[in-house]
Amino acid sequence: MGVIGSGGRERVGAPTEQGVPRRLAVANTRARSKAGFNVESFLDSAGLFRKQLVFQRNEVIFSQGDPAGNVFYIQKGIVKLSVNSDTGKTAVPTVFGPGTFVGIWCLAGQPRRMARVTAVSSTTLRVIPKDEMLRLLRSDRHFSEYFINLMLARNIRATQQVVDLLCDDTEKRLIRALLFLAQFGVKNENDEVKLSGVSQELLGEMIGTSRTHVNGAMRRLKRMGFVEYNEGLRIHPTPLLSLL
């Protein structure tokens, strides 16, 4: 494996196999298990020219308008996708965590990035050139199915976010955002999830409201014992669900 760089600098390693048919056959064998498709094992075995990038919190991975030639697979950490309007407003449609891809619009022919992606916490990315990503999607049915399922899940969440914005109050939108983020946190034996790098400002950007409104809702949830945020954000998902 290539050596991990820091601060967004990349270091590369050579492909693991020579020849497309052979390396895809190796990838197919290693990546499948009784539990299903293991995308990271597949990428390790697919003969890609290996590149990794490491970003610290608040470092920009790519900006709106940058040339788009790579897809990024998130190995560790959380990133946020943000879009700036002509009036200077910033929206955060979603965040992504380990096991998914960012920068995918280049696969549809977009020559430049349509949004900014920023690290929310310390993040490790695997860089996959667009042409290599397209080759893998066309060559391996299991990887293609995995990717399609990810895209469908994103579309479902995007639709739900629009419904929430139109129909729910601030507190319910906040609870849904917290439950969504909980999947990326570290869970302890008390069913408590700790999240790194998630600020009230980010939560406000995710649900379309101000930090002041988020702070008020978070205080109510804290009094109820559902969240803690004095030393990092800690969430109790099960009781939060009861509020929806």
Salt bridges, closest charged atoms under 4 A:
GLU10 OE2 - LYS51 NZ 3.87
GLU17 OE1 - ARG22 NE 3.12
ASP44 OD1 - ARG126 NH1 2.63
GLU132 OE1 - ARG135 NH2 2.86
ASP140 OD2 - ARG32 NH2 2.93
GLU145 OE2 - ARG141 NH1 2.93
ASP164 OD1 - ARG176 NE 3.32
ASP168 OD2 - ARG176 NE 3.28
GLU171 OE1 - ARG220 NE 2.85
ASP191 OD1 - LYS187 NZ 2.94
GLU192 OE2 - ARG234 NE 3.62
GLU192 OE2 - HIS236 NE2 3.48
GLU205 OE1 - LYS80 NZ 3.30
